[in-house]
Amino acid sequence: MPLPKAPIVVVRDSVDSFQLALVRGVRSVLDPLGVPVVEHLARLDGGAEPPVLGRLLSGGPAGVLVPSCRSSPPDGYLARLLRATGDLPKVFVLQEDPTGRGSTVRGDNAMGVRLLVQHLVTECGVRSVLAVRGVRSHPDSLDRERLLRGELAAAGLDLPPGRVVTGDFSREVTYRAVRDALRDGSGGVDAVVCFNDLSAIGALDAVRDAGLRVPRDVVVTGYDDDQFSSLVRPALTTVDQDLAGQGARAAALLLEMIDGGPARAVSHPVRLLRRASTARDLPAAPEASDNPEAPVSVPDGARPWEYVWNAMISMDTMLEVSRALFGCRSVPELVRALGAEMERLQAGRAFLVLREDPPPGEGDLLPGEEGAGTAGPPRGRLCFAVDDGAVPDVADERPFALERLLPAHLEHHLQRGWLSVQPVGSGTAELGYLLVEQAPGATVMVGEHLGLDLFRALDAIRSARRLARHADELEALVARRTAELESELATRRAAEQGLGRANAHLLSEVAQRQAAETQLRRLNQELHALASRDGLTGVANRAAFDDALALQLAGCARAGSPLSLVMIDVDAFKAYNDEYGHLAGDDALRVVGGCLREAVHRPNDLAARYGGEEFALVLPSTDSEGATVVAGQLAARLAALAVPHTGGVNGVLTLSMGVATLVPGPRTVGSDLVAVADRRLYRAKREGRDRIVAADPLPE
């Protein structure tokens, strides 16, 4: 089979365990063959329509592979782009084909449900089932519900409508649905069958809270074999869809279509994994068999720990990168900060391209490009590059048409390896994009949030530039008017001294000048206030925080009084963005900012945004007890608002806080206080989140 020379485009929207397993399977086929891949990684909900995705799909790729891109609605931007590609080979994994011309690969739900029911009825003696469906309109949920009814009927069991509840594939929603079902008279239920593992974890909690034992009184099953399904207690019996196998099969099918093969629908075999959640006192499971439908007994907790560990490392790494980018005040500084993080991100190749001609009203971004913006196709400039660890000089790079993705002399990079493209923009607005290829064996998962962090940093730089330009224009206007008035005054003084009307007019002009100077002073004051305020939350920004902390350290050192710092982090904020979208995440940060402003009352107290979802309170002349009281009042204000967060503590948005207090000396620096507060903040998160830690643990 001849291999494609043009790259394959892969479209995904997450680096969660589900998509990582699919991509691992895809790469097991394409990487050994040397097939080039350009991957678009960004969420496609909330009105997001990144132009770079349209250029990828219209730029002559060999084919397209979409591995369960769940944020894209059936009639959304991605579906419209794919329909426009005509007969271009396309393969969709675990989702519907919106074009009607591609191939699909999905797990065999019929096999999975059949194995599950056989295990429950034959081996567990189940007689009464409570089923938990997913999202009502989801194809897999509808299919699994239909198949479950059929298999139970074949086994002589009924599934009345009252024994089917909706869990929306969510742990919290399922918990409430199962709790209410058990409370409202679903007595006699001896099995809860959930259509994904996250719902099953919620069902485990609901069954236990009802005073029932798992598996002795009620057995619980999931579906999909999520990375965490074997870590809960008891470990979940589930159906393994062999996601890596589906990814490999999808890649092989796409190569067949590129070679002229037909589009077809592939049903991939699955297997049942029996674990403790159905392990009643029954005969031991049969030995391993060559039969693909034979259930498999899996030891608890044997597999996912590496993923969990890598996920924790990745979260900490991306938080540090976000902090580094957020504090930049110019594009060159941002480029230097990004370059410094490449080793931490384990990037072998990386290219940052910024538009030379942003959309109307978006302002310029590149240094020296004042007033940029030309008619015709959008153009951009390479601002940063890393090539196998080397950092080439890009100072002399010229603008190029963005439809080429990279300058002509670098286009060969698109013909090898696996490059991931992240849009730097929001909605349809595009400031540029980042291409990254991680080194082989990388353990850090570079998520789709890196492009969003770059966009926010660039947006802050752009806003500051606009304000500075406006101030310069006002100063020039005042200087020009002053010169005109001084010239006119000199002329009039040389003329007749007795012309009263001329003097009155001159006085009027002077008054206008004074009014203009007053307006300039007021605008300069407003500019200073805007430059020190975070544009999203309304509290002080990072630069103002640094200045205030240094000022209060010096003041408290002179007075010999205590200075307290409270470091604050919004709990599980990445999960919040994944669940509700980034626009809702911005709204949540505004709510937290409002609570911060209400929590400080004294003139010298400062509430600031430290970076990303981190905030800080600077409290001069405040001891540890007083700072803890202020932190508690802040937590109470947010709790009273009860911002919903299904992945958070108790289902609402919460804060973790670390408090540090010291009486500064002449050599005390701000980083001393930040380090102590940061350490206590992370301790608060390790101990369960939604709490305040104001002291270190006693030594053992």
N, C-alpha and C positions, 0 to 999 in steps of 0.2 A: 504494500500500500504506500503510494507516494505521500510524503508528509507535507503539510501546508507551509508555505514560506511566509505568508502574512500571519500576524498574530491572531490568536483566539481571544475574544473579549469575554471575560467572566464578570457578571454583575451580582454583587452581594451587598448586604447592608449591615453586617455585624461581624464581630469576632467571637460570638458566643460558642459554647461547646458544640451546639447543633451544627452550625455552619462550618466550624473548624474541622469536624469529622468528615463532612462532605468534601471540603476542599482537600483534606489529606488524601482522600481516595482519588480525586481528580488528578492531583499532582503525582500520585503513584503511577499513573499511566502516561501523563504528558511529559514530566521531567526527564525520565530515562530516554525518551525519544527526542529530546531537545526541541519540543514544540514551544514557540514563544507565546507568552500569555500577557495581556494587559488587563488588569483587574480594576473595575470601578468599585470603590468601597465608600458608601455613604448611604444614610437613610433617605428614603424617597417619600416620606409622609410629610404632613404639615405644609403642603404647597411647595416642597422642594422640587425644582426642575433644573438641575445643574447643566449648563450648556456643554461642558466637557463630555458628558455622557452621550449627548447627541452627536458630537464630533467623532467619538469612538465608533459609534454604530454606523455612521455614514462614511467612515474613512476606509472602507474596503477590507474589513476583517475577514478571516477565513471562516469564522463561525461564531456563534454566541452560546454561552452556557450560563444558565440562571439557577444557582443552587439555593432554592427555598428563600427567595427575597421577599420576606413577609411584610415589609413596611410599604410595599408598592400595591395600591389598590388595583382591582381587575381592569378598570377603565382609566388608570392614571397615566402619568407621564411615560413611564417605562413601556407600558402596553402600547401606547401610541407610537413611540419610537420603533418598537419591534415590528409592528404591523407595517411600518413604512419600509422595512428592509426586504419585503417581498419574499423570494425563495431562498434567501440566505439561510444556511443550515443553523438550526436552533434546537437546543435541548433544555427542557425544564425539569428540575428535580423536586419532587414532593410539592408540586403546585400545578395549577391548571395552565394550559397553553392558551394565552389570550389571542394568539394569531390564527390558530387553526391549521398551521402549516408545519409545526415543529414536532419533535419527539418528546415524550415524557417518560420519566423513570420515577416510580414510587414503590414503597414497600407494599407487600401483598397483605392488605388488610384482612382478606378472607381467611388466609392461612393463620394470621396472628390471632384473630378472634376465635377461630376454631380451636387452636391449641390452648388458648386461655380457658374457654368453656370446658373443654375436655378435662383439663387439670382441675378446675374448680368442682365440677360435678363428680368426676370419677375418683380423683385422689383426695379431694377435700370434703366430699359429701355435702356440698352446698345445695340448698333447696330454695332460698329466697334471696334475690339479688336486688340491690339498689345501684342503679347506673348513674354516672355523672358524665353528662355530655360536655363538649367544649363550647366554643362559640357556635351559636345556632346555625349560622350560614356557612360554616367552614366545611369544605368538601370531606376532609378526613373524619370530622365529627359526625356528619350525616351518614357517611358510609359505615363507620364503626357501629353506630346505633342500629342501623338497619341490619347489619350482619349479626349483632348481638341478639336481637330479637329472634332472628331465624335460628341461630344455633341453640338458644335456650328452648325454643319451641320444639326443635328436633330432639332435645333431651327431656321433653315432657314438662318443661318449666315455663311459667308465664311471666311476662314483664309488663304489668299494667302501667298506664300513664302516670299514676301517682308514685311509681317507683323509679322515675327518671327525673333527675334534677339538672339544672344548668350550672356549670362551674366556670365557664368562660376560659378554660385552660389556666385558671388562676388559683393559687393556694388559698388566698383569703376568701374569694368568692365561694370556692368549694367548701371551705370550713363552715361558713354560715349556712350554705344549702344543706349539707349533710347533718349539721347540728339541728337545724329546724326539722328536717325529715325524721330524724330519730326521736325528736321531742314531740312531734305531731302524730305519733301513732304508727310509725313504720316498725312496729314490733315484729320480732321474728326474723328480721334481716340478719343473715349470717355471711354476707359478702357485699363489699362495696367495690364496684368495677369502674375505674376512672379511665378517661380516654387520653390522658397524658400523665407523666410522673409528678409534675408540679401540683396538679389537682390531687393526686393520690397522697402527697405529703400533707395537704390540708385535711384530707379525709382521715388520715391516721390521727391527727390532733383532735378532730371532732369525735371520733369513736371513743378515744380514751377519755375525753372530757365528759362523755355520756356515761362513764363508769363501766365501759365494756373493755374486754381484753382482746388484744390482737396478738396472735391469730386464734386464740382458744375460743372466744365468743364470736368474733367477726374477722374474716380474712379480708385483706385489702390488696388490690392490684392496680398497677399503672400501665403505661404504654410509652415507648420510645427509648427506654434505657438511658435516661439523662445521666450526666456525670455524677449527680448527687444521689441517684436512686439507691446506691448501695451504701451510702454513708449515713442515712437516717437509721433510726432504731425503732422497730425492726426494719431490716433492709427490705426493699420493695421487690416483690415478684413483678416482672414487667415483660414486655415484648421488645426484643432487640431488633430494630429495623436494619441493622448493618449499614449505618450511614456511610462509612468509608467505602463499603462495597457498592452502594448506590452511586457514590461519586465516581468510582472507577468505571462502573458500567456506563454512566452518562458520558464520561470522557471518551470511552471506546466507541460508543454509539455516535458521538459527534464526529469523530474521525471517519467512521463509515459513511456518514452523510456527506462530509466534505469530499470523499472519494466517489460520490455519486449514488450512495445507498439511499433507500427510501426512509421517510419519517415513519416512526412506529411508537406504540405505547408499550413500555416494558414494565412488568410486574416483578419486583425483586423479592426473593424468599426472605422470610423472617424466622426468628426462633424465640421460644419461650425461655426466660431465665427465672428459675424457681429460687426464691430466697425466703427469708424468715417470715415475711408478712403472710405467707400461706402455709407455713411449716407446722401443721398440726401433727398429732401423734399418729402418723400413718406409716405404712411400709416405706423403706428407704427408696430414694429415686433410682431408676434403672441406670446401668452403666452407660457411658458414652456410646453413641451409635453413629453409624454412617448415614442413618436416615436424617435428612435435613429437617424433618418435622418433629424429631425427638426433642423433648424439653431438656434444658441444660441447667444443672445446679451450679451456682456461682458462689464462691466464698465471699463473705461480706467485706466491703471496704478494700478489695485487693487492687483496684484499677485506678480510681480517679484522683488519687492524692497528688500525682504529678501535675495534673491539670489545675487542681486547686492551688497548689504552691505557685505555679507559673502565673495563675490569674492574680494572686496577691502581689507578686513581684511586679507584674505588668501594671496593676492599679497604682502602686507606689511610684513606679517609674513615670507613668503618664502624668501623675499629680506633680512631680518635680519638674517635668518638662513644661507643664502648663504654667507653673509658677515662674519659670525662667522666661517664658514668652510674654507673660502678662505685664512684667515690669519694664518692657522695652519702650523707648520714647521716640525711636526713629526707625526707618526701614533698614539702614545699615546695621544698627544695633540688633534688630530682630534677626537679620540674616546671620550675624555673628553668634547670637544665642542659639539659633537652630543648628548651626554647624557644630557648636560645642556639645550638643546633645546627640549627635549621630552615633557616637560610640555607645552611649547609654542605650540608644534605641536598636543597637546591633544592626545598623544599616550598612549593606555592602555598596548599594548605589542609591543616590537620591538627587532629585532635581526640583528646584522651586522656580515656577514661572509665574510672573505677575503681569497682569494686563497693562499695556501701555496706554490704552484708551478705554478706561472704565465706562460703564453705561452713563448716560446723561444724568448730571446731578450727583454722581458718586465721587467726584473729585479725583485728582491725580494721586499716585502713590510712589512712583519712582523718583529718586532724587534728580533734580535738574530737568524735570519734565513738566514744568509749569505750563498750564494751558494745553496739555496733551489732549488728543482726541481728534481722530481723522475719520473721514467717511470711508466706507468700504468694510471688508471683513475685519473682525477684531484681530488685533496684533498684541503680542506680548514680548517679554524679554526674560531671558534666563538670568536669575539673580543669585543662584546658589547651585553648586553641583558637588557630589561626591561620587567617585568612580573607583570601586574596589579599594576603599580606604584613602585614596589620593584626593586632594581638594584642588582642582584646577582653578586658575584665575579666570573669572568671568567678567572682568571690568570692561573688556572691549567687545562684549557680546552685543550684536545689533538686534533690533526688533525683527520678529518673524511672524508669519501668519499662524494663528493658533490652531487652525485646522490640521497643521502638521504635528502638533503635540510637542515636538522638540525641534531645535534648529537643525538645518540640513546635515551639518557635520556630526550631529549626535543621534541621528535617526537610526543608526545601526543598533542602538541600545534597545529599540523596540523589537528587534528581531531575535532576541535571546532572553532567556530567563523568565521570571515572573515579576513584572512591575505592577505595583498597586497605585492607582490614581485616586487621590482624595481632593474633592473640590474645596477651594478656599472661597466661600461665599455663603449666601443665605437666600433661600427661595430661588428666584431667577437671577438675582444679582450675583455677578461673578467678579472677584478680584484676582483670581488666578487659580492655580492648582499645584499640588505636590505629588511627585512620583517617587515611590520608595520601593526598594527591594531589600529585604532583610537577609543577613548572612545565613548560610546553611546552619541548621541546628539552633537557630535563635530561640530563646526562651521567653523573650518579652513580646507580648501580643500588641502590635501597634493598631489601636482601634480607630474607628471612624471619627473620634473626637479630636484628633490631631489637626485635621483640616479646619474644624470649627474653632479650635483655639487660635490658629493662625489668623482666621478671619476676624475674631474679636480683637486680637492684638493690633492688626492692621486698621481695623475700624477706629480704635482708640487713637492711633497715630494720626489717622486722617482727620478726626474731629479736632485734635489739638492743632494740626496744621491750618485748618479752616479758621479757628479762632485767632491764631497768630496772624494770619493773612488779613483778617478783618481789622485787627488792631493796627497793623501797619498802614492799611488804607486810611483809617481814621486819623492816624498821626500825620500822614502825608497831607491829608485834606486840611487839617488844622494849620500845619506849617505853611501850606500854600496860601491859605486865607490870611494868616498873620502877616506874611510878606506883602500881600496885596494891600492890607490895611496900613501897614507901616509906610509903604510907598505913597499911598494916598494921603496919609497924615503929613508926611514931609512936604508934599506938593501944596497941600492946603495951608500949612504954616508959612510957606513962602508967599502965598497969595494974601489977599486982603484979610486983615485981622478982624474987621468989623462986621463980617457977614454972619449974622446970627443963625440964619438958616443952614449955612454951610457947617457951622460949629455943631448945631443940633444934629445934622446928618452924621457928622463925624462921631459924635458921642454915641449915636445909635449904632454905628458900625463897631465902635469899641465894645459896646454892650453885647453885640452879636458875637464878637470874638470871645469875650468872657464867658458867654453862654456855651460857645463851642468848646472852650477849655474845660468848663464844668462837665459838659457831656463826655469829653474824653476821659476825665478823671473817673466819672461814674462807670463808663464802659471798661476802663482798665481794671477797676475794682471787680466788675462782673466777670471779666476775663480771668482774673486771678482766682475768683471763687469757682468758676467752671473748670479751670485747669486742675484744681485740687479736689474735684468731686467726681465720684464714679458715675458714669453716665447711665448705667443700668439701674443701680439700687438707690442712688441719691445720697449715699454716705460718702465719707472721705475716701480717696483712692490710695493706692499703694505709696505713691510719692509723698502725699500729705501725711500718711501714717509714719513713714521713715522720718520726716522732718519733725513731727510732733513728738515721736518717741525720743529723738535726740534732745529736743528742747526740754522735755519734762525730766529726762535723766539729769541734765545739768541743773535744773531748778531744784529738784528734790535733793541732789547732792549738796547744793549750797545750804538748803534749809534743814538737812538731816532728816527728811520725812520719807515715809515709804512710798514706793511707786508700784502699782499693780498692773499686770497685763493679762487679759483674758483672750486666749486663742479659741476660735469657734469654727466648727466644721458642720455643714449640713449632712446629716446621716444618709447614707445610701443614695447619694445624689445621682450617680451614674445610672443606677437602676431606675430612679425617678425619670431621667431623660429618656431611657429606653422604653419606659411604660407610657409616658404621656407626651413625649416629643420635646424638642429643644425650646419651642416657643413657650410651652407650659413651664419648662424649667426656668426660663428667664422670669416668668411671672412669679414663680416660687421664690426666686432670689430677691425680687422686689418686695415681697411680703416680709422676708427675713430682714431686709434693709429697713423697712418701716418699723419693725419691732426694735431693731438696734437704735434707731433715732429716738424712740420713745423711752428707751432704757437709760439714756444718759441725760442728766439734768444740769450739771454744773458747767460753767463756762469753759473750763480747761479740760473736761472729759472729752474723749474723741472716740467715735464709732467709725470704723474703716473697713473697706473690703481689701483683704490681704492678697487674694488671688483665687480665680475660679469660684468654688463654693466655700472658700475660707474667709472668715471675717475676724476682726480683732477689736477689743475695747482697751483704750489707754486711760488709766484711772490714777492721776497723781494724788498724793496725800491720802491714799486709801490703803488700809491694811488688808491682809488676806481674807479676814472675815467679812469686811465690807465689800470686797470684790466678789466674794462668793454670793453675797446677798444680791448684788446687781445681776450676776449671772443667773441666779435663780429667778429673778423678776423677768429677765429676758426669756428664759425657757417657759415661764408661765404665760407670758404674752403670746408666744407662738402656739402653745398648747391650747389656749382659749380660742384661737382661730381655727384649729382642727383642720389643717390643710390635708386633704386625702393623699395617702401614699401607700399603695398596696404592698410595696416591698419594704416599707419602713417599720419602725417599732410601733406596735399597736395600731398599725394601719394609718398613721398620720405622719406628717413631716416633723422631724425632731432634730435637736442639736446635741452635739458632744462638745464639751468645753474643758480646757485646761487652764488653771489659774496659777500665775507665778507672781510673787511679791518679794521685793528686796528694798533695802535702803542703799541707794547707789553711792559708790565712792568715786574718787576723782578718775579712776581708770576703768570704771564700769562702762561697757558699750551695750548698745541695744541688742546685739545678737546673743548676749548672755541671757537676757530676760526672755527673748523669743525661744531660745533653745529649751529652757526649763518649761515654759508654757506649752511648747509643741510636744515635748515628751509626755507631759501629763494629758494633753489632748489625745494622743495616740493610745495612752493607757485607758482613757475613758472609752475609746472605740473598741479596744480589745475586751473590756469588761462588759460589753453589751450595748454600748451607745446610749443616747438619751440620758446623759448624766454629766456631773461636774466633778472634776478631780482637781483638788487644790493642794495636795500634799503627795510626796513620794511614799511608796510602801516602806514599812519598817524593815530593816535588815534582819534576815533569818539567823 
